[in-house]
Amino acid sequence: MTFPQIKKLPSLKFVKTRERSSVCEPTPSPKLNLLFVPTTTSASKKPEDSHKYRLKFQYPHLLFCLFDDTNTLIITFIATPFPLFCFLSPFPLSTTKRKTKKKRLFFQTLTLAFFKKIWRFPLKTRNSQGGYSSNIQDLESVMSQMMHIDNIPSTPGKFKMEKSPYNRLRMHFSLAKLTFWSFVFLGLIFVFFYRSPASSSPVSSDLSRRSLRTSSYGGPAWEKRIKASAKVRSRNGISVLVTGAAGFVGTHVSVALKRRGDGVLGLDNFNDYYDPSLKRARQALLERTGVYVVEGDINDATLLKKLFDIVPFTHVMHLAAQAGVRYAMENPGSYVHSNIAGLVNVLEICKSVNPQPAIVWASSSSVYGLNTKVPFSEKDRTDQPASLYAATKKAGEEIAHTYNHIYGLSLTGLRFFTVYGPWGRPDMAYFFFTRDILKGKSIPIFEAANHGTVARDFTYIDDIVKGCLAALDTAEKSTGSGGKKKGAAQLRVFNLGNTSPVPVSDLVGILERLLKVKAKRLVMKLPRNGDVPFTHANISSAHKELGYKPTTDLQTGLKKFVRWYLNYYGNGKKSAQ
């Protein structure tokens, strides 16, 4: 039976020999004994001058020997060290069971596939005439263990076998190579994860994604921008560090402070709780106003210390927080990270600097939780939070009390009631209602138990800004110095609302008239995700102490919002997602 020439077999290695044509080392066959001849001859030689060669491969020694037709040893080489080979082949080498022999052959072939590429090295010797010495006597012990040598084929350049092993070889070695590189790949993965930090919980990974650790900062140019932004330009102005400056409320407060001549420096980490491009657009607005926003995290104590070293801020407007009631069920760790740990870090820096700044910070109407007494007053119970977000804000109020009592920090907490307006948050109902109405999507309208009405005390952003500025202007100085309290300090909490709750269904009706599009309403029960049926602020204390008096009704405020929304997202320039 005639078979293809050696050059057509896979995995060949050509070895140059003296005054002979190139000879090939084929992939070992499962029969462990190959016989071959050169496939080409030199141009100067006649075909009958071509020499015949044969390759002997003995398995448990993994020793290759190349002979010519006179039994002269041409070359030998070792494929792999025997101990490692035995380690990779846990099956007895002398077994006769067919199934075990196949397994052993698989491990042997796998070992060979590896060491043929890495460990192969020739063992050659030359005689005094420059030829190759036979060294047959030196290898008698090896040759005695080899299997018999097949007869030399009568037709040069072709194999003479009972059955072609070509297909079996190709399949066998493909499987071996696949298995080998799979082990290598898995090993690399194991090493990678073994060297990685032990803590890889979902909470920590998500925190790293959302906190966006502080970007690089420092240098004369950077400090110059900070000083220029925080420079007070009015006679009785103040210098304010605004955290969360690229947020909804933070942007409006920063612009208002800057326009009246106060020094303002912003700080924001630009996380992706909602579309970061909206935050970047707010940042551009602040830059045009003259407010520089440092990109960093409130948990970065080194950055905060650096900022206070550059500018001795008289006030801190702490608005940075993880917002949203429903999102707390998906990522609770982010609320603890920002609303508790972040607040503590800010207070730690403020109590250590000299002079200590006065601090105004954002609490929330959510702290009233399941309270059924309306309207909500600052003196009401706040020990029944309905969501984790509310719990973290309530914890913040208790933490503020602690730092006021121990370190003499002047602290004012503001409980915001459903703030809305231009540059608002996309996760708020009025915002995504507008988006979905324009897209023709149905909007969910919740109803309380027994078909009760869900209502909110919607407060326009301009009214909130007035309350924030009034809180800053009436804040007394902190009484501590270098972390030590020297006297009683101011501690306040105020409601900032509109005092006119509006049913959510009425909100949708106003948007329909402004957008001139009929909404697809989908009425459903209020889910148990932290939302409360209603909010209603008692602002008598804020009116008395701050002179706070809201002036914008929902109809007027939504009209301004819709005008901004259509301008910002209109003409295909922005994505409303």
Summary of the structure (lengths in Angstrom):
residues: 577
radius of gyration: 40.5
end to end distance: 71.8
largest distance: 117.5
contacts: 1794
relative contact order: 0.08
helix: 42%
strand: 17%
